[in-house]
Amino acid sequence: MVLVDRFGRPVTNLRISLTNECNLNCFYCHREGQTLNFEDMKPEEIERIVRIASQLGIKKVKLTGGEPTIRKDIVEIVRRIRPYVEDLSMTTNGTTLKLLAEPLKEAGLDRVNISLDTLDREKYKAITGFDVLPQVLEGIDKAVKLFHPVKLNMVCMKGLNDEEIWDMIDYAAQKNAILQLIEIEVPKEMENSWFFKKYFYPLKPLEEKFEKIAVEIKERQMHRRKKYFIPTDYGIAEVEVVRSMHNTIFCANCTRIRLTSTGHLKTCLLRRDDLVDIITPLRSGASDEELIGIFKKAVLMREPYWR
């Protein structure tokens, strides 16, 4: 069984926020659209929800936060949910990977996305609030030895790190990692904010350059994102572009549902009216059939944000 929403979009991916807390303080962070902040789910609760999701054809899970690795039980969580999924990945800021990469790999984690907006130590501190870039780079070195692929997530910001994009492409080629270039994403009501006007860096012109120099171009099923294989002095760099603002194709091809750290299913990062409580029924003794019904309800609430 695969769940399909009212717009014909199959739901095959579950993105789980394990905590809203983080050991960094990136000024642009959207905290996965999570506004509620109370008790995080327990490992056994996460396991049960993932098991239910797997019965509904959801076989890809991404763990995120906040920063998921600050949970002391992160390795246990990975180990518990591994049997129910085909692809288990994590988005992390990389600060703990030097120590945790091996235990996470042994527990069953398949791959990691590591946030890396700059290779400049001062800029990194300005963006995150902490002078820990060397620690993160060590974590990346450890990760590329254990996981494949490793993706480096670069949120591109006008006047801050946009001039580093080509350096990051070279770095990704050197590390044999995928560089994921990401536009800043805000809800419709924030489009005229000072923040968006100051920092939004459109990636479409860059994609047009990539199309001219790439030796190969692929398209992912998820969001129909383009991947460009770009020659560098260090070999071929794989660069994926994530352009979501006003992108109707992006939304029309979304296969993801979200689970907040507080146990609410969420249909879209940018919506504020779409939380479906699954943790309260679970804690009150709901049967698997009742939890399946809650998943189905949430999927029927999904609608493309940009259309």
Phi and psi in degrees as GROMACS dihedral restraints (atoms count N, CA, C in turn):
[ dihedral_restraints ]
;  ai    aj    ak    al  type     phi  dphi    fc
    3     4     5     6     1  -124.6    20    10
    4     5     6     7     1   129.0    20    10
    6     7     8     9     1   -74.7    20    10
    7     8     9    10     1   137.2    20    10
    9    10    11    12     1  -127.8    20    10
   10    11    12    13     1   133.7    20    10
   12    13    14    15     1   -84.1    20    10
   13    14    15    16     1  -178.5    20    10
   15    16    17    18     1   -65.3    20    10
   16    17    18    19     1   -14.0    20    10
   18    19    20    21     1  -103.8    20    10
   19    20    21    22     1    13.1    20    10
   21    22    23    24     1    78.0    20    10
   22    23    24    25     1    15.8    20    10
   24    25    26    27     1   -94.8    20    10
   25    26    27    28     1   119.0    20    10
   27    28    29    30     1   -69.9    20    10
   28    29    30    31     1   146.6    20    10
   30    31    32    33     1  -107.7    20    10
   31    32    33    34     1   109.7    20    10
   33    34    35    36     1  -122.4    20    10
   34    35    36    37     1    -6.7    20    10
   36    37    38    39     1  -124.6    20    10
   37    38    39    40     1   137.9    20    10
   39    40    41    42     1  -121.9    20    10
   40    41    42    43     1   124.5    20    10
   42    43    44    45     1  -108.5    20    10
   43    44    45    46     1   114.9    20    10
   45    46    47    48     1  -108.3    20    10
   46    47    48    49     1   119.3    20    10
   48    49    50    51     1   -83.8    20    10
   49    50    51    52     1   120.4    20    10
   51    52    53    54     1   -88.2    20    10
   52    53    54    55     1   -22.1    20    10
   54    55    56    57     1  -163.4    20    10
   55    56    57    58     1   152.4    20    10
   57    58    59    60     1   -93.0    20    10
   58    59    60    61     1    -3.3    20    10
   60    61    62    63     1   -85.7    20    10
   61    62    63    64     1   155.4    20    10
   63    64    65    66     1  -149.8    20    10
   64    65    66    67     1   151.5    20    10
   66    67    68    69     1   -91.8    20    10
   67    68    69    70     1     0.6    20    10
   69    70    71    72     1  -119.7    20    10
   70    71    72    73     1   176.0    20    10
   72    73    74    75     1  -140.6    20    10
   73    74    75    76     1    59.0    20    10
   75    76    77    78     1   -61.8    20    10
   76    77    78    79     1   128.8    20    10
   78    79    80    81     1   -69.8    20    10
   79    80    81    82     1   -18.1    20    10
   81    82    83    84     1   -97.7    20    10
   82    83    84    85     1    -0.2    20    10
   84    85    86    87     1   -61.4    20    10
   85    86    87    88     1   133.5    20    10
   87    88    89    90     1   -97.4    20    10
   88    89    90    91     1    -0.8    20    10
   90    91    92    93     1    49.9    20    10
   91    92    93    94     1    37.8    20    10
   93    94    95    96     1    57.5    20    10
   94    95    96    97     1    26.1    20    10
   96    97    98    99     1    72.7    20    10
   97    98    99   100     1    12.8    20    10
   99   100   101   102     1   -88.5    20    10
  100   101   102   103     1   125.8    20    10
  102   103   104   105     1  -110.5    20    10
  103   104   105   106     1   -29.9    20    10
  105   106   107   108     1   -72.5    20    10
  106   107   108   109     1   145.8    20    10
  108   109   110   111     1  -147.6    20    10
  109   110   111   112     1    85.4    20    10
  111   112   113   114     1  -137.6    20    10
  112   113   114   115     1  -148.7    20    10
  114   115   116   117     1   -56.5    20    10
  115   116   117   118     1   128.5    20    10
  117   118   119   120     1   -73.2    20    10
  118   119   120   121     1   156.0    20    10
  120   121   122   123     1   -67.1    20    10
  121   122   123   124     1   150.4    20    10
  123   124   125   126     1   -85.0    20    10
  124   125   126   127     1   156.9    20    10
  126   127   128   129     1   -53.3    20    10
  127   128   129   130     1   -42.5    20    10
  129   130   131   132     1   -68.7    20    10
  130   131   132   133     1   -29.0    20    10
  132   133   134   135     1   -71.3    20    10
  133   134   135   136     1   -42.4    20    10
  135   136   137   138     1   -61.4    20    10
  136   137   138   139     1   -43.1    20    10
  138   139   140   141     1   -58.8    20    10
  139   140   141   142     1   -44.6    20    10
  141   142   143   144     1   -65.9    20    10
  142   143   144   145     1   -41.0    20    10
  144   145   146   147     1   -64.5    20    10
  145   146   147   148     1   -40.9    20    10
  147   148   149   150     1   -64.9    20    10
  148   149   150   151     1   -39.1    20    10
  150   151   152   153     1   -61.8    20    10
  151   152   153   154     1   -43.8    20    10
  153   154   155   156     1   -61.5    20    10
  154   155   156   157     1   -44.8    20    10
  156   157   158   159     1   -60.9    20    10
  157   158   159   160     1   -38.9    20    10
  159   160   161   162     1   -65.1    20    10
  160   161   162   163     1   -31.4    20    10
  162   163   164   165     1   -67.2    20    10
  163   164   165   166     1   -19.2    20    10
  165   166   167   168     1  -102.2    20    10
  166   167   168   169     1    16.7    20    10
  168   169   170   171     1    86.7    20    10
  169   170   171   172     1     7.5    20    10
  171   172   173   174     1   -90.0    20    10
  172   173   174   175     1   104.1    20    10
  174   175   176   177     1  -113.8    20    10
  175   176   177   178     1    -1.3    20    10
  177   178   179   180     1  -117.6    20    10
  178   179   180   181     1   126.7    20    10
  180   181   182   183     1  -126.6    20    10
  181   182   183   184     1   133.2    20    10
  183   184   185   186     1  -118.3    20    10
  184   185   186   187     1   127.9    20    10
  186   187   188   189     1   -94.2    20    10
  187   188   189   190     1   133.5    20    10
  189   190   191   192     1  -147.1    20    10
  190   191   192   193     1  -164.7    20    10
  192   193   194   195     1  -152.5    20    10
  193   194   195   196     1  -139.4    20    10
  195   196   197   198     1    35.1    20    10
  196   197   198   199     1  -153.9    20    10
  198   199   200   201     1  -113.3    20    10
  199   200   201   202     1   107.8    20    10
  201   202   203   204     1   -61.6    20    10
  202   203   204   205     1   -29.0    20    10
  204   205   206   207     1   -78.6    20    10
  205   206   207   208     1    -3.5    20    10
  207   208   209   210     1   -81.5    20    10
  208   209   210   211     1    -9.5    20    10
  210   211   212   213     1   -73.0    20    10
  211   212   213   214     1   129.2    20    10
  213   214   215   216     1   -66.1    20    10
  214   215   216   217     1   -20.8    20    10
  216   217   218   219     1  -102.0    20    10
  217   218   219   220     1    21.7    20    10
  219   220   221   222     1   -61.7    20    10
  220   221   222   223     1   -39.8    20    10
  222   223   224   225     1   -66.8    20    10
  223   224   225   226     1   -39.4    20    10
  225   226   227   228     1   -62.8    20    10
  226   227   228   229     1   -41.5    20    10
  228   229   230   231     1   -61.5    20    10
  229   230   231   232     1   -46.3    20    10
  231   232   233   234     1   -59.6    20    10
  232   233   234   235     1   -46.2    20    10
  234   235   236   237     1   -62.7    20    10
  235   236   237   238     1   -38.4    20    10
  237   238   239   240     1   -68.1    20    10
  238   239   240   241     1   -39.6    20    10
  240   241   242   243     1   -92.1    20    10
  241   242   243   244     1   -13.6    20    10
  243   244   245   246     1   -50.8    20    10
  244   245   246   247     1   -43.0    20    10
  246   247   248   249     1   -64.5    20    10
  247   248   249   250     1   -16.8    20    10
  249   250   251   252     1   -99.8    20    10
  250   251   252   253     1    -3.2    20    10
  252   253   254   255     1  -129.0    20    10
  253   254   255   256     1   158.4    20    10
  255   256   257   258     1   -95.9    20    10
  256   257   258   259     1   -25.9    20    10
  258   259   260   261     1  -139.9    20    10
  259   260   261   262     1   115.3    20    10
  261   262   263   264     1  -121.6    20    10
  262   263   264   265     1   115.0    20    10
  264   265   266   267     1  -128.9    20    10
  265   266   267   268     1   171.3    20    10
  267   268   269   270     1  -144.6    20    10
  268   269   270   271     1   139.2    20    10
  270   271   272   273     1  -101.3    20    10
  271   272   273   274     1   127.0    20    10
  273   274   275   276     1  -143.0    20    10
  274   275   276   277     1   158.4    20    10
  276   277   278   279     1   -84.4    20    10
  277   278   279   280     1    -3.9    20    10
  279   280   281   282     1    83.1    20    10
  280   281   282   283     1    -2.4    20    10
  282   283   284   285     1   -67.9    20    10
  283   284   285   286     1   -23.9    20    10
  285   286   287   288     1  -109.4    20    10
  286   287   288   289     1     1.2    20    10
  288   289   290   291     1   -66.9    20    10
  289   290   291   292     1   -28.8    20    10
  291   292   293   294     1   -57.2    20    10
  292   293   294   295     1   -37.0    20    10
  294   295   296   297     1   -91.2    20    10
  295   296   297   298     1   -33.2    20    10
  297   298   299   300     1   -99.6    20    10
  298   299   300   301     1   -12.8    20    10
  300   301   302   303     1   -56.9    20    10
  301   302   303   304     1   -47.2    20    10
  303   304   305   306     1   -66.1    20    10
  304   305   306   307     1   -49.1    20    10
  306   307   308   309     1   -59.3    20    10
  307   308   309   310     1   -36.9    20    10
  309   310   311   312     1   -67.7    20    10
  310   311   312   313     1   -40.7    20    10
  312   313   314   315     1   -63.0    20    10
  313   314   315   316     1   -45.1    20    10
  315   316   317   318     1   -64.4    20    10
  316   317   318   319     1   -30.9    20    10
  318   319   320   321     1   -76.9    20    10
  319   320   321   322     1   -16.2    20    10
  321   322   323   324     1   121.8    20    10
  322   323   324   325     1     7.7    20    10
  324   325   326   327     1   -69.1    20    10
  325   326   327   328     1   132.4    20    10
  327   328   329   330     1   -86.6    20    10
  328   329   330   331     1   -41.1    20    10
  330   331   332   333     1  -159.6    20    10
  331   332   333   334     1   166.9    20    10
  333   334   335   336     1  -134.5    20    10
  334   335   336   337     1   147.1    20    10
  336   337   338   339     1  -108.0    20    10
  337   338   339   340     1   127.4    20    10
  339   340   341   342     1  -116.8    20    10
  340   341   342   343     1   125.0    20    10
  342   343   344   345     1   -71.8    20    10
  343   344   345   346     1   124.7    20    10
  345   346   347   348     1  -151.3    20    10
  346   347   348   349     1    97.5    20    10
  348   349   350   351     1   -89.7    20    10
  349   350   351   352     1   -14.2    20    10
  351   352   353   354     1  -161.8    20    10
  352   353   354   355     1   155.7    20    10
  354   355   356   357     1  -104.8    20    10
  355   356   357   358     1     4.7    20    10
  357   358   359   360     1   -95.1    20    10
  358   359   360   361     1   121.0    20    10
  360   361   362   363     1   -61.7    20    10
  361   362   363   364     1   -41.1    20    10
  363   364   365   366     1   -67.1    20    10
  364   365   366   367     1   -42.4    20    10
  366   367   368   369     1   -64.0    20    10
  367   368   369   370     1   -39.7    20    10
  369   370   371   372     1   -59.8    20    10
  370   371   372   373     1   -43.5    20    10
  372   373   374   375     1   -65.0    20    10
  373   374   375   376     1   -38.4    20    10
  375   376   377   378     1   -65.8    20    10
  376   377   378   379     1   -36.9    20    10
  378   379   380   381     1   -76.1    20    10
  379   380   381   382     1   -44.5    20    10
  381   382   383   384     1   -98.5    20    10
  382   383   384   385     1   -18.3    20    10
  384   385   386   387     1    87.6    20    10
  385   386   387   388     1    -1.9    20    10
  387   388   389   390     1  -137.9    20    10
  388   389   390   391     1   143.2    20    10
  390   391   392   393     1   -92.2    20    10
  391   392   393   394     1    71.9    20    10
  393   394   395   396     1  -126.8    20    10
  394   395   396   397     1    19.3    20    10
  396   397   398   399     1   -56.3    20    10
  397   398   399   400     1   -45.2    20    10
  399   400   401   402     1   -56.5    20    10
  400   401   402   403     1   -38.4    20    10
  402   403   404   405     1   -63.7    20    10
  403   404   405   406     1   -41.0    20    10
  405   406   407   408     1   -66.8    20    10
  406   407   408   409     1   -42.6    20    10
  408   409   410   411     1   -64.0    20    10
  409   410   411   412     1   -35.1    20    10
  411   412   413   414     1   -64.4    20    10
  412   413   414   415     1   -39.6    20    10
  414   415   416   417     1   -63.7    20    10
  415   416   417   418     1   -38.2    20    10
  417   418   419   420     1   -64.9    20    10
  418   419   420   421     1   -44.2    20    10
  420   421   422   423     1   -58.0    20    10
  421   422   423   424     1   -38.7    20    10
  423   424   425   426     1   -69.9    20    10
  424   425   426   427     1   -43.1    20    10
  426   427   428   429     1   -64.2    20    10
  427   428   429   430     1   -41.2    20    10
  429   430   431   432     1   -68.7    20    10
  430   431   432   433     1   -16.9    20    10
  432   433   434   435     1   -80.8    20    10
  433   434   435   436     1   -19.8    20    10
  435   436   437   438     1  -113.7    20    10
  436   437   438   439     1   -33.3    20    10
  438   439   440   441     1  -115.6    20    10
  439   440   441   442     1   148.8    20    10
  441   442   443   444     1  -147.4    20    10
  442   443   444   445     1   126.0    20    10
  444   445   446   447     1   -85.3    20    10
  445   446   447   448     1   161.7    20    10
  447   448   449   450     1  -102.3    20    10
  448   449   450   451     1   127.3    20    10
  450   451   452   453     1  -108.4    20    10
  451   452   453   454     1   136.9    20    10
  453   454   455   456     1  -104.0    20    10
  454   455   456   457     1   117.6    20    10
  456   457   458   459     1   -91.8    20    10
  457   458   459   460     1   116.1    20    10
  459   460   461   462     1  -115.3    20    10
  460   461   462   463     1   109.7    20    10
  462   463   464   465     1   -79.4    20    10
  463   464   465   466     1   116.9    20    10
  465   466   467   468     1   -86.2    20    10
  466   467   468   469     1   125.6    20    10
  468   469   470   471     1  -128.5    20    10
  469   470   471   472     1   126.6    20    10
  471   472   473   474     1   -59.7    20    10
  472   473   474   475     1   130.8    20    10
  474   475   476   477     1    75.6    20    10
  475   476   477   478     1    -0.5    20    10
  477   478   479   480     1  -117.9    20    10
  478   479   480   481     1   -55.1    20    10
  480   481   482   483     1  -135.1    20    10
  481   482   483   484     1     7.0    20    10
  483   484   485   486     1   -62.9    20    10
  484   485   486   487     1   -27.7    20    10
  486   487   488   489     1   -77.6    20    10
  487   488   489   490     1    -6.5    20    10
  489   490   491   492     1   -95.1    20    10
  490   491   492   493     1    -2.4    20    10
  492   493   494   495     1   -57.2    20    10
  493   494   495   496     1   -43.7    20    10
  495   496   497   498     1   -70.3    20    10
  496   497   498   499     1   -32.7    20    10
  498   499   500   501     1   -65.2    20    10
  499   500   501   502     1   -37.5    20    10
  501   502   503   504     1   -68.3    20    10
  502   503   504   505     1   -34.4    20    10
  504   505   506   507     1   -62.8    20    10
  505   506   507   508     1   -44.1    20    10
  507   508   509   510     1   -61.9    20    10
  508   509   510   511     1   -43.4    20    10
  510   511   512   513     1   -62.0    20    10
  511   512   513   514     1   -43.2    20    10
  513   514   515   516     1   -62.4    20    10
  514   515   516   517     1   -40.2    20    10
  516   517   518   519     1   -63.6    20    10
  517   518   519   520     1   -42.2    20    10
  519   520   521   522     1   -60.2    20    10
  520   521   522   523     1   -38.9    20    10
  522   523   524   525     1   -90.1    20    10
  523   524   525   526     1    -3.0    20    10
  525   526   527   528     1    57.5    20    10
  526   527   528   529     1    42.4    20    10
  528   529   530   531     1  -115.5    20    10
  529   530   531   532     1   161.6    20    10
  531   532   533   534     1   -92.7    20    10
  532   533   534   535     1   131.1    20    10
  534   535   536   537     1   -94.3    20    10
  535   536   537   538     1   125.0    20    10
  537   538   539   540     1  -109.3    20    10
  538   539   540   541     1   109.6    20    10
  540   541   542   543     1   -88.7    20    10
  541   542   543   544     1   127.5    20    10
  543   544   545   546     1  -126.4    20    10
  544   545   546   547     1   128.2    20    10
  546   547   548   549     1   -76.5    20    10
  547   548   549   550     1   146.8    20    10
  549   550   551   552     1   -61.3    20    10
  550   551   552   553     1   138.4    20    10
  552   553   554   555     1  -123.7    20    10
  553   554   555   556     1   128.7    20    10
  555   556   557   558     1  -136.2    20    10
  556   557   558   559     1   155.8    20    10
  558   559   560   561     1   -68.2    20    10
  559   560   561   562     1   163.9    20    10
  561   562   563   564     1   -54.5    20    10
  562   563   564   565     1   -37.4    20    10
  564   565   566   567     1   -71.3    20    10
  565   566   567   568     1    -9.3    20    10
  567   568   569   570     1  -105.0    20    10
  568   569   570   571     1     4.5    20    10
  570   571   572   573     1   -63.0    20    10
  571   572   573   574     1   -26.6    20    10
  573   574   575   576     1  -100.0    20    10
  574   575   576   577     1    12.0    20    10
  576   577   578   579     1   -73.7    20    10
  577   578   579   580     1   155.9    20    10
  579   580   581   582     1   -60.4    20    10
  580   581   582   583     1   -37.4    20    10
  582   583   584   585     1   -60.7    20    10
  583   584   585   586     1   -50.2    20    10
  585   586   587   588     1   -66.6    20    10
  586   587   588   589     1   -42.9    20    10
  588   589   590   591     1   -64.8    20    10
  589   590   591   592     1   -34.5    20    10
  591   592   593   594     1   -75.8    20    10
  592   593   594   595     1   -40.6    20    10
  594   595   596   597     1  -109.1    20    10
  595   596   597   598     1   -14.7    20    10
  597   598   599   600     1   -65.0    20    10
  598   599   600   601     1   125.4    20    10
  600   601   602   603     1  -120.3    20    10
  601   602   603   604     1   107.8    20    10
  603   604   605   606     1   -70.1    20    10
  604   605   606   607     1   133.2    20    10
  606   607   608   609     1   -95.3    20    10
  607   608   609   610     1    -6.3    20    10
  609   610   611   612     1   -60.4    20    10
  610   611   612   613     1   -44.6    20    10
  612   613   614   615     1   -59.3    20    10
  613   614   615   616     1   -36.2    20    10
  615   616   617   618     1   -67.7    20    10
  616   617   618   619     1   -38.8    20    10
  618   619   620   621     1   -61.1    20    10
  619   620   621   622     1   -36.5    20    10
  621   622   623   624     1   -64.4    20    10
  622   623   624   625     1   -35.9    20    10
  624   625   626   627     1   -67.5    20    10
  625   626   627   628     1   -43.5    20    10
  627   628   629   630     1   -58.3    20    10
  628   629   630   631     1   -40.4    20    10
  630   631   632   633     1   -61.2    20    10
  631   632   633   634     1   -28.5    20    10
  633   634   635   636     1   -80.7    20    10
  634   635   636   637     1   -30.2    20    10
  636   637   638   639     1  -108.5    20    10
  637   638   639   640     1   -12.3    20    10
  639   640   641   642     1   -67.8    20    10
  640   641   642   643     1   141.0    20    10
  642   643   644   645     1   -84.8    20    10
  643   644   645   646     1   -15.6    20    10
  645   646   647   648     1  -158.6    20    10
  646   647   648   649     1   146.6    20    10
  648   649   650   651     1  -130.9    20    10
  649   650   651   652     1   130.7    20    10
  651   652   653   654     1  -122.7    20    10
  652   653   654   655     1   161.3    20    10
  654   655   656   657     1  -125.1    20    10
  655   656   657   658     1   125.9    20    10
  657   658   659   660     1   -80.1    20    10
  658   659   660   661     1   151.2    20    10
  660   661   662   663     1   -66.1    20    10
  661   662   663   664     1   -42.8    20    10
  663   664   665   666     1   -64.9    20    10
  664   665   666   667     1   114.4    20    10
  666   667   668   669     1    65.8    20    10
  667   668   669   670     1     2.3    20    10
  669   670   671   672     1    55.8    20    10
  670   671   672   673     1    38.9    20    10
  672   673   674   675     1   -69.8    20    10
  673   674   675   676     1   144.2    20    10
  675   676   677   678     1   -92.0    20    10
  676   677   678   679     1   142.1    20    10
  678   679   680   681     1  -120.1    20    10
  679   680   681   682     1   128.9    20    10
  681   682   683   684     1  -114.7    20    10
  682   683   684   685     1   134.5    20    10
  684   685   686   687     1  -105.0    20    10
  685   686   687   688     1   106.6    20    10
  687   688   689   690     1  -112.0    20    10
  688   689   690   691     1   127.6    20    10
  690   691   692   693     1   -70.2    20    10
  691   692   693   694     1   137.8    20    10
  693   694   695   696     1  -136.3    20    10
  694   695   696   697     1   176.2    20    10
  696   697   698   699     1   -68.1    20    10
  697   698   699   700     1   -11.0    20    10
  699   700   701   702     1  -112.7    20    10
  700   701   702   703     1    16.8    20    10
  702   703   704   705     1   107.1    20    10
  703   704   705   706     1  -168.9    20    10
  705   706   707   708     1   -82.6    20    10
  706   707   708   709     1   127.5    20    10
  708   709   710   711     1   -98.2    20    10
  709   710   711   712     1   135.1    20    10
  711   712   713   714     1   -97.9    20    10
  712   713   714   715     1   119.6    20    10
  714   715   716   717     1  -124.4    20    10
  715   716   717   718     1   122.1    20    10
  717   718   719   720     1  -107.5    20    10
  718   719   720   721     1   138.0    20    10
  720   721   722   723     1  -113.3    20    10
  721   722   723   724     1   127.3    20    10
  723   724   725   726     1  -113.4    20    10
  724   725   726   727     1   100.9    20    10
  726   727   728   729     1  -115.9    20    10
  727   728   729   730     1   105.7    20    10
  729   730   731   732     1  -107.2    20    10
  730   731   732   733     1   -26.5    20    10
  732   733   734   735     1   -62.8    20    10
  733   734   735   736     1   124.1    20    10
  735   736   737   738     1    56.2    20    10
  736   737   738   739     1    24.5    20    10
  738   739   740   741     1  -101.1    20    10
  739   740   741   742     1    96.1    20    10
  741   742   743   744     1   -67.4    20    10
  742   743   744   745     1   -31.6    20    10
  744   745   746   747     1   -66.0    20    10
  745   746   747   748     1   -40.7    20    10
  747   748   749   750     1   -56.2    20    10
  748   749   750   751     1   -51.0    20    10
  750   751   752   753     1   -71.6    20    10
  751   752   753   754     1   -36.0    20    10
  753   754   755   756     1   -65.6    20    10
  754   755   756   757     1   -18.4    20    10
  756   757   758   759     1  -116.5    20    10
  757   758   759   760     1    25.4    20    10
  759   760   761   762     1   -81.4    20    10
  760   761   762   763     1   128.2    20    10
  762   763   764   765     1  -116.6    20    10
  763   764   765   766     1    22.4    20    10
  765   766   767   768     1  -113.4    20    10
  766   767   768   769     1   142.3    20    10
  768   769   770   771     1  -125.0    20    10
  769   770   771   772     1   153.5    20    10
  771   772   773   774     1  -115.0    20    10
  772   773   774   775     1   154.7    20    10
  774   775   776   777     1  -129.4    20    10
  775   776   777   778     1   118.6    20    10
  777   778   779   780     1   -75.4    20    10
  778   779   780   781     1   163.5    20    10
  780   781   782   783     1   -66.4    20    10
  781   782   783   784     1   -17.9    20    10
  783   784   785   786     1   -92.0    20    10
  784   785   786   787     1     3.1    20    10
  786   787   788   789     1    88.4    20    10
  787   788   789   790     1    34.1    20    10
  789   790   791   792     1  -117.4    20    10
  790   791   792   793     1   130.4    20    10
  792   793   794   795     1   -71.4    20    10
  793   794   795   796     1   139.8    20    10
  795   796   797   798     1  -134.8    20    10
  796   797   798   799     1   131.3    20    10
  798   799   800   801     1   -86.5    20    10
  799   800   801   802     1   -22.3    20    10
  801   802   803   804     1  -157.3    20    10
  802   803   804   805     1   139.9    20    10
  804   805   806   807     1   -56.1    20    10
  805   806   807   808     1   -41.0    20    10
  807   808   809   810     1   -91.4    20    10
  808   809   810   811     1   -11.8    20    10
  810   811   812   813     1   -81.0    20    10
  811   812   813   814     1   150.4    20    10
  813   814   815   816     1  -117.9    20    10
  814   815   816   817     1     6.9    20    10
  816   817   818   819     1  -128.6    20    10
  817   818   819   820     1    29.9    20    10
  819   820   821   822     1  -129.1    20    10
  820   821   822   823     1    22.0    20    10
  822   823   824   825     1   -82.2    20    10
  823   824   825   826     1   133.2    20    10
  825   826   827   828     1  -121.9    20    10
  826   827   828   829     1   116.4    20    10
  828   829   830   831     1   -73.1    20    10
  829   830   831   832     1   117.1    20    10
  831   832   833   834     1  -110.9    20    10
  832   833   834   835     1   -20.7    20    10
  834   835   836   837     1   -75.6    20    10
  835   836   837   838     1   -36.1    20    10
  837   838   839   840     1   -64.2    20    10
  838   839   840   841     1   -48.0    20    10
  840   841   842   843     1   -60.4    20    10
  841   842   843   844     1   -40.2    20    10
  843   844   845   846     1   -59.5    20    10
  844   845   846   847     1   -45.8    20    10
  846   847   848   849     1   -71.3    20    10
  847   848   849   850     1   -18.3    20    10
  849   850   851   852     1   -94.2    20    10
  850   851   852   853     1     8.0    20    10
  852   853   854   855     1    93.5    20    10
  853   854   855   856     1    20.8    20    10
  855   856   857   858     1   -60.7    20    10
  856   857   858   859     1   144.5    20    10
  858   859   860   861     1   -76.7    20    10
  859   860   861   862     1   166.8    20    10
  861   862   863   864     1   -58.0    20    10
  862   863   864   865     1   -40.3    20    10
  864   865   866   867     1   -62.6    20    10
  865   866   867   868     1   -38.5    20    10
  867   868   869   870     1   -67.3    20    10
  868   869   870   871     1   -39.5    20    10
  870   871   872   873     1   -68.2    20    10
  871   872   873   874     1   -36.5    20    10
  873   874   875   876     1   -60.5    20    10
  874   875   876   877     1   -40.9    20    10
  876   877   878   879     1   -61.4    20    10
  877   878   879   880     1   -36.4    20    10
  879   880   881   882     1   -67.5    20    10
  880   881   882   883     1   -41.5    20    10
  882   883   884   885     1   -58.8    20    10
  883   884   885   886     1   -45.9    20    10
  885   886   887   888     1   -62.5    20    10
  886   887   888   889     1   -39.9    20    10
  888   889   890   891     1   -60.0    20    10
  889   890   891   892     1   -45.1    20    10
  891   892   893   894     1   -64.2    20    10
  892   893   894   895     1   -42.0    20    10
  894   895   896   897     1   -63.5    20    10
  895   896   897   898     1   -37.6    20    10
  897   898   899   900     1   -69.8    20    10
  898   899   900   901     1   -16.6    20    10
  900   901   902   903     1   -82.5    20    10
  901   902   903   904     1   -13.5    20    10
  903   904   905   906     1   -64.5    20    10
  904   905   906   907     1   138.2    20    10
  906   907   908   909     1  -151.5    20    10
  907   908   909   910     1   147.6    20    10
  909   910   911   912     1   -61.7    20    10
  910   911   912   913     1   132.0    20    10
  912   913   914   915     1   -69.6    20    10
  913   914   915   916     1   -44.3    20    10
  915   916   917   918     1  -105.0    20    10
  916   917   918   919     1   116.8    20    10
